[in-house]
Amino acid sequence: MASKMIFLNLPVSDLDAAKAFYEALGWSINPDFTDENAACVVVDDNICLMLLTKAFYATFAERPIADTAAYSAAAYAVALPSREAVDELTDAALKAGGTEENSKQDRRAQEAEVGMYGRTFLDLDGHQWEPFYMPYPQ
């Protein structure tokens, strides 16, 4: 059976700035699926982001594009192998121009209860990312 892949289609205001932001996180651009309207960001072997200019994104949807700078539209959680990896990714996002958002959920209580550690950052367009680490039982 072939493996499955996830492609997240994200509308962006400035395609070049969005590409630079995600490259600063250590993710790569696949030039085979990149042009002046869209860029394919490879997160890993099975996860890609399609950054789409808002004009191009609008050709795929009848509803208005959400203003993610003002409203939360979705939260993209990414499981990482360690607390340090969570901090490294979030710190890279902040250095690249993203902003950190403090969750309304008490992360200290969450960490104490289940050992889960996470942070939240917003990209240049306000898309919400939640890298986290949670040790799995052996």
N, C-alpha and C positions, 0 to 999 in steps of 0.2 A: 504494500500500500504506500502510495506517495505521501510524503510529509505535507503538512498543512503550513500555510504562511499567513501572516496577518499583515495587511497594508492599512495604515491609518491615513486617511486623506485629510490634511489640515490646510484650511485657507490661510494665506499669509499676505500681509500688506507689502512687504519688500522681499522678493524672492532671494536676492543676493545676500541680504542681511540674515535672513532665516537660514540659508545654507551655511554661512559662516558661523552662525550660532551653534548649529548642530555639529559641524565639523570640530568646533572647539570642545565639544563633549567627548570627542574621540570617535564619533560615528563618521562613516564615509559616504560620499556621494557616488552613486552608480551613474556614470555618464551615458550609458545605453538608454536610460529612461529619464533623461534630463534635457530640457530645452528652455526657451524663454518663458514658457507657461508653467512648467513644473520641474521638480527635482525629486529624485528618489534617494532618500537617506537610508542607508543600511545600518540598522541597529545591531542585528545579528543575522545568522543564517535564515531565520524564519520570521523576522519582524522588520518591516520597512515602513518608513513614513513617506507619503507622497505630499510634498509641499506644493500647493497649487496657488497661483495668483488668484486673488478674489474674483477677478473677471472670468478666469477659466473655471474656477470652482463653481461659479454660478450657473455654468452650462450643465452641471450634473444635478442640480436641485431646483425645485420649484419654489421652495420656501426661502425667506430671507436668510442671509448668512448671520449667524450669531455674533454679537459684539463680545468676544471673549476677553477684551480688555476691561469690560464693565460687568460681565456676568460669567458665572461658572457654567460651562456647557458640558464638560466631561472631565474626569480625572484619570490620567493614564498612569497606572501603578506598574512599576517594574521591579521584580524581585532581583536582588543582587546578592553576591556570595558573602558579603561581610559588612559590618558597620562602616569600616574604612572606605569601602567602595561606594556606599551611600554618600558619605561626606565628600569623597573625591568628585563624584558626578555633580552633586549639588554645588560644591565650590566652583567647579568648572563652569557651570551654568551662570552663577553669579558673576564670575570674572568676565564672561562673554556678554554680559548685559541683562541677564535674567534677574528676576527678583524672587526673594524667598518669602513665602507666605506661611505664617504660623497657623497651624491647623486649630480649629475650634476644639478638636478632640485633645484631651490631655495625653500627650505622647508618653510622658513619664509613667502614668498609670498603665498605659498599654504595654510599655516595655516591662514593667514590673509583673504584670499579669501573665503575659504570653511570651515575653522575651523578644518582642518585635520592636525594631528600631526603624524610624523613617523620618524623612524630611519632605518638604513640598517646595517646588519652585515653579515659577511661571516663565515661559519663553517670551520672546519679544512681542508676540501677539496675544499674550495672556493665556495660552494653552497650559493647563495645569498638569504637572508631572509629579509623581509621588514615588521616588525610589525608596525601597525598604529592604530590610534584612530581617529574616525570621528563621532561626535555626529549626530544622526539622528533626523530629525524634529519630534516633539511630535505629 
